[in-house]
Each structure stands twice: as C-alpha cells, then as structure tokens.
Amino acid sequence: MLYAFSMIQVNLMTTHPAQSADAPQRDRENRTLTRKFYMAAWRWHFYAGLYVVPFLLMLAVTGLTMMYFNVIETRFGDRILASDGPHQSLQIQADAAATSLPNATVSQYIAPIEDDLATMFLVDSGGKQHVVTVDPVTTDIRETIITDDSWFYWASDIHGELLMGDLGDRLIEIAAGLGIILIVTGLYMWWPRDGKRFASVLWPDFKATRRTFWKELHVTSGFYISVVLFFFLISGLSWAGIWGG
C-alpha cells in the first residue's frame, strides 16, 4: 500500500508541471484567437460604415424634408385659403376637380387641416397623379400640381428608391442590413475587456489625450445611438422590397 501511495505521488509530480506548462500556451492561443476575432469585427465595422454612412445621411435629410412638408407645410402644395361663404358639397367639389383634367378620376379626398383652407383631391389623369385644389365655396380650381413634382414626393422617392426604382430600393435595403452589422460589431468592440469596469465604457474619459478622447467619444456615443438606430433600421426594413415583401 505504501508503494502504491508513492506511485501516486510520483504521477502527480510528473503530470502537474506539464499541465502548468500548457496553461500559458492555451492562454496565448485564446488571446490570439480573441484578437483575430476583434480585428475581423473591426474590419466589418469599418467597411460597413463606409457603405452605410452616406445612406444614413441621405435618409436623414430626405426624412426631415418629408417631415417638414408633412407637418409644417403641406405635402400637396401651398396652403390656399378658401373664399368666404357656405361650402359646396364634397360631391360637387369632386366633380369640379375631375372635370378640370382630361379622362380624370378622383382617387382620394384630402380633408383640409384647417377650416379656412381650400379642399384638395388626388386625381388620376394621363397616367399621372395630380393634386387638384378646389375652392370649396366657388368650386374654382385654385391649383393643380403633379405629385411627383412636389417637394414631399421628390424627397419620398429619394428616401425610398433613390429615384432609381427597384435598384435604388435594393441598395437602400443593403445599407440597412449592413447598418445592423455595423451596430453588432460596434457593440462587440465596445464591450469592456482586459479588466475594464462596465461603468468605464458608458462615458468618455475627458482627461485622455486627444486621439484617445475622440476614440472613446465615438465608442460611447455609438453605444447610445445604436439603440435608436437599431429600431430605425428594423422599422425601415419593413418597407423594403425584400424584407418588407
């Protein structure tokens, strides 16, 4: 029994140093693998950003343009005041709008947002959609525009299709998909590592050098923006040709 116990001690003494020698090697391999994965995420983040950022700027500008003409101005042209007096029936106003264009049909009534404004109708004629503004009192045609010529629909066409039809829609859809990759890779690189506390990555170090400060500002601001941007991209994809189809 004493001999068996001695053999166990010998085995422990001979195997333990080998295991200890393997541990640093495994740590180096793990660090190398982690570094390679980090650099792969960095490359995806960088190249996705080169493609996505111009599209995000375009979507922001056209989206704000649409919001302006939808909320502050009217998307269908100028705010035209109605004449004083009793209003004609909607049917009479619609007939006036339809007869103002050849082979026209009224497709939609647009209720004025204020009582003193003229009435608008969407009218299809000659393969195009028109906005016909009718004075609700006199039924005179006050304005006729083609929807594609309005600022709102011009911005809407750029926002949705880049004025390129299905090709533009696919390019924007690719940008939205890469935008999600941009967020995921950014969050992976943002995640605290190498002993950093979680709280240290929630705001930049204002005492850092200029280069480090701008890097940390990008990282921390990107974290907060990513939450809003993710839902912005997901909701936008619901309108895309493939995802939304």
C-alpha positions in Angstrom: 0.0 0.0 0.0 2.9 2.3 0.8 4.3 1.5 -2.6 1.0 2.4 -4.4 0.8 5.7 -2.5 4.4 6.6 -3.5 3.5 5.9 -7.2 0.5 8.2 -7.0 2.8 11.0 -5.6 5.3 10.4 -8.4 2.5 10.6 -11.0 1.2 13.8 -9.6 4.7 15.3 -9.6 5.3 14.3 -13.2 2.0 15.4 -14.7 1.5 18.7 -12.8 4.4 20.5 -14.4 3.3 19.5 -17.9 -0.2 20.9 -17.2 1.3 24.1 -15.8 3.4 24.4 -18.9 0.4 24.0 -21.2 -1.7 26.7 -19.4 0.3 29.7 -20.7 0.3 28.3 -24.2 -3.5 27.9 -24.1 -3.8 31.5 -22.8 -1.7 32.8 -25.6 -3.8 30.9 -28.1 -7.0 32.2 -26.6 -5.7 35.8 -26.7 -4.6 35.3 -30.3 -8.0 34.0 -31.3 -9.8 36.8 -29.5 -7.5 39.3 -31.1 -8.2 37.9 -34.6 -11.9 37.9 -33.9 -11.7 41.5 -32.7 -9.8 42.6 -35.8 -12.4 40.8 -38.0 -15.2 42.7 -36.3 -13.2 45.9 -36.7 -12.9 45.3 -40.5 -16.6 44.5 -40.9 -17.4 47.6 -38.8 -15.1 49.9 -40.9 -16.2 48.7 -44.3 -19.9 48.6 -43.4 -19.6 52.1 -42.2 -18.1 53.3 -45.5 -21.2 52.0 -47.3 -23.8 52.8 -44.6 -23.0 56.3 -43.5 -23.7 58.1 -46.9 -27.1 56.3 -47.0 -27.9 57.3 -43.4 -27.1 60.9 -44.2 -29.3 60.8 -47.3 -32.2 59.1 -45.3 -31.8 61.7 -42.5 -32.0 64.7 -44.9 -34.9 63.3 -47.0 -36.7 62.2 -43.9 -36.5 65.6 -42.4 -37.7 67.1 -45.7 -40.7 64.9 -45.7 -41.4 65.7 -42.1 -41.2 69.4 -42.8 -43.6 69.3 -45.7 -45.9 67.0 -43.9 -46.1 68.8 -40.6 -45.2 72.5 -41.2 -46.0 72.9 -44.8 -48.5 70.8 -46.8 -47.1 67.9 -48.8 -49.6 68.7 -51.6 -48.5 72.2 -52.3 -49.2 75.7 -50.9 -51.7 76.4 -48.2 -54.5 78.1 -50.2 -57.3 79.9 -48.3 -60.9 79.3 -49.2 -63.3 82.1 -50.1 -65.8 83.4 -47.5 -69.2 81.8 -47.7 -71.0 78.5 -47.4 -69.2 75.4 -48.7 -70.5 73.4 -51.6 -71.0 69.6 -51.1 -68.0 67.3 -51.4 -69.5 65.7 -54.5 -69.8 69.0 -56.3 -66.2 69.8 -55.4 -65.0 66.4 -56.5 -66.8 66.8 -59.8 -65.1 70.1 -60.4 -61.7 68.5 -59.7 -62.5 65.6 -62.1 -63.6 67.8 -64.9 -60.5 70.0 -64.7 -58.4 67.3 -66.3 -59.0 65.0 -69.3 -60.2 61.5 -68.7 -59.7 62.1 -64.9 -60.9 60.1 -61.9 -60.8 61.2 -58.3 -58.9 58.7 -56.2 -58.8 60.4 -52.8 -60.3 63.3 -50.9 -57.8 65.2 -48.7 -59.5 66.9 -45.9 -58.1 70.4 -45.1 -56.2 70.6 -41.8 -57.9 74.0 -41.1 -61.4 75.1 -41.8 -60.4 78.2 -43.8 -58.2 76.2 -46.3 -59.2 75.0 -49.8 -60.1 71.4 -50.5 -57.6 69.0 -52.2 -58.3 65.9 -54.3 -55.9 63.3 -55.7 -56.9 63.0 -59.4 -55.5 60.4 -61.8 -55.2 61.6 -65.4 -52.9 60.7 -68.2 -51.1 58.0 -66.2 -50.0 60.5 -63.6 -51.4 61.5 -60.2 -52.4 65.2 -59.7 -53.3 67.2 -56.7 -56.2 69.5 -57.6 -57.0 72.3 -55.1 -60.7 73.4 -55.2 -62.2 76.4 -53.6 -65.0 74.8 -51.5 -67.2 77.9 -51.9 -66.9 78.8 -55.6 -65.6 75.3 -56.8 -63.0 77.2 -58.8 -59.7 75.3 -59.4 -57.1 77.2 -57.4 -54.1 75.0 -58.2 -53.1 71.8 -60.0 -49.8 70.0 -59.5 -48.3 66.6 -60.3 -47.5 64.8 -57.1 -44.1 63.7 -58.5 -43.2 67.4 -58.9 -43.8 68.3 -55.2 -41.0 68.6 -52.7 -42.6 65.9 -50.5 -42.8 63.3 -53.1 -39.4 64.1 -54.6 -37.9 63.6 -51.1 -40.0 60.5 -50.7 -38.8 59.0 -54.0 -35.2 59.6 -53.0 -35.9 58.2 -49.5 -37.4 55.0 -50.8 -35.8 54.3 -54.2 -33.0 56.9 -54.9 -35.0 57.8 -58.0 -33.8 54.5 -59.4 -36.8 52.2 -58.9 -36.2 48.7 -57.6 -32.4 49.1 -57.9 -32.4 52.0 -55.5 -34.7 50.1 -53.1 -32.2 47.2 -53.1 -29.2 49.5 -52.5 -31.0 51.1 -49.5 -32.0 47.7 -48.2 -28.4 46.5 -48.3 -27.4 49.6 -46.4 -30.0 48.9 -43.7 -28.7 45.3 -43.4 -25.1 46.4 -43.2 -26.3 49.0 -40.7 -27.3 46.2 -38.3 -23.9 44.6 -38.8 -22.4 48.0 -38.0 -24.3 48.1 -34.7 -23.5 44.5 -33.7 -19.8 44.8 -34.5 -19.6 48.1 -32.7 -21.3 46.7 -29.6 -18.8 43.8 -29.6 -15.8 46.2 -29.7 -17.5 48.5 -27.1 -17.9 45.6 -24.6 -15.5 46.1 -21.7 -12.5 43.7 -21.7 -9.0 43.5 -20.3 -10.1 44.2 -16.7 -12.1 47.4 -17.6 -15.1 48.1 -15.5 -18.5 48.3 -17.2 -19.1 51.8 -15.9 -15.9 53.0 -17.6 -17.3 52.4 -21.1 -20.5 54.4 -20.5 -18.9 57.8 -20.9 -15.6 59.0 -22.4 -12.5 59.9 -20.4 -12.3 63.7 -20.7 -8.8 63.7 -19.3 -7.5 61.4 -22.0 -5.2 62.5 -24.9 -6.9 64.0 -28.0 -6.8 60.8 -30.1 -7.9 58.6 -27.2 -10.7 61.0 -26.3 -12.2 61.1 -29.8 -12.0 57.3 -29.9 -13.8 57.0 -26.6 -16.3 59.6 -27.6 -17.1 57.6 -30.8 -17.4 54.4 -28.8 -19.7 55.7 -26.1 -21.9 57.9 -28.3 -22.2 55.0 -30.7 -23.5 52.8 -27.9 -26.3 55.2 -27.1 -27.1 55.9 -30.7 -27.2 52.2 -31.6 -30.4 51.7 -29.5 -32.3 54.2 -31.6 -30.6 53.3 -34.8 -31.4 49.6 -34.5 -35.2 50.3 -34.2 -34.9 52.9 -37.0 -33.3 50.3 -39.3 -35.7 47.4 -38.4 -38.7 49.6 -38.9 -37.3 50.9 -42.2 -36.7 47.3 -43.5 -40.4 46.6 -43.1 -40.9 49.0 -46.1 -38.1 47.4 -48.2 -38.8 45.4 -51.3 -37.4 42.0 -50.0 -37.7 42.2 -46.2 -41.0 44.0 -46.4 -42.3 41.9 -49.2 
